[in-house]
Amino acid sequence: QLQLVESGGGLVQPGGSLRLSCAASGFYLDRYAVGWFRQAPGNEREGVSCIASNGISTKYAGSVKGRFTISRDNTKNTVYLQIDSLEPEDTAVYYCARGWDLNSAMCTLNPNGRYDVWGQGTQVTVTS
């Protein structure tokens, strides 16, 4: 089975932090780019961050730049998203996805790009 499972979401106050995890099973995640996306009710899914398979090249949406940090631990077959200085506007379901057919130094924030395996999502709620 090819599967991605997100975890680490929760209910936090503005200014708080969370670390989301994206754990892969059934394949080696280090062969692929990984993207993090989020979707709030009634909104389109948007890319927030991605990391290339080389583990170095990253991208961030302007709304999260400086607050979110993506990383990967190939020994654990897992990609992380560290979220700091959370804002109410960050409230959404967060998904990770596997990217394919990309240069080893490339990833995309386009949710309609070449992503073929998606996780079930983890809820992040930011409220006082």
N, C-alpha and C positions, 0 to 999 in steps of 0.2 A: 504494500500500500504506500502511496505517496501522500504525505500529510504534513501540514504545518499547524501548530497549535500555539496560539497566543495566550499569554498570562501576564499578570501583574497590574491589571487595571483595578480601579476602585474609586471610592468617594474621598475627595481631598478638598482642602480649603485653598482659596487663591494664594499663590506664592509657594505652595507646597511642591513636592517632587514625587515622581513615580519612575520606576524602571520596568519597562515592558520587555517581555521575552518572546521570541519566536523560535520554537524548537521544531526541527525537522525530523521526520522518520521515513524510512523507505528509500532514501537517497542521500547523497553527500551534498550538503548545502554549499560547501565551499566551491563547487563547480559553477555556481550561479550568482548573479546579482540578486539582491533582495530589496524590496521596497516596502515602506510603511505608508499606509493610507488611512484616512479617517472619513467617517460619514455620520453626520448628524441628521435627525429626522427631517425629511423634506428637502434636504440638501443633496447636491451631487457629491459623489465620492471624489476626494482630492488627495493628491500625493503630498506627503509631508517630508519624507526623507527617503533616500536610497543609498545603497552601498554596492560598489562593483565587486565582482568576484575576486579582484586583487586585494580586497580588504583595505584599500587606501583611498580610492576615489569615492567621494560622497557628494550628495546634493541635498539642499534643504529648501523648503518653501520659505518665501520671504517672511511669512507670518510667524515662523518658528525659529528662524535663524538666530543663533546665539542662546537659545533656550533648550533646544533638542540636540542630542548627540547620538549618532548611530555608530555601532561597532559590531564586530563579529568575533566569536570564539570558535574556531574550527574544531578544536578538540572536543567541544561540547555540541557541535552541530547546531549552533544557536546564534541568532542575531538579536541584539539588544537595542532598545531605544530608551535612552535616559532623558527624562523630561523634567526640567527645572522651571521655576517661576511660572507655575501653571496659572492660566487665566480661564475665566468662565467660558470664553470662546473656544477653548480647547475641548470642551465637552463633546464627546462623540464616541462611536464605536471605532476602535482601531484595529486594522487588519494588516497582516503581512502577506507578502506574495513572492513567489519565485519567478525571476526573470530569466529569459533564455535568448539565444541567438544574438548575443551582444558581445562586443569587445570586452576583454577582461578588465579594461579600465573604464568601462561605461556603465551607466544606469540611467533610468528615466523615471520622472515623477508622473508620467502620464498613466493613469489607471487603465486606459485602453491600449496601452502598449503591450509588449510581448511578455505578459505575465500569465502563466498557465496553471499554477497551483496557488490556492488561496486558503488562508486559515478561516476559522469561524468567527473571529473577532473577540475583542475584550473591551468592556465598557469602561470609559474614563468619564467621571463626573466631577466637575469643579464647582463648588458652591460654598458660600459662607453660612 
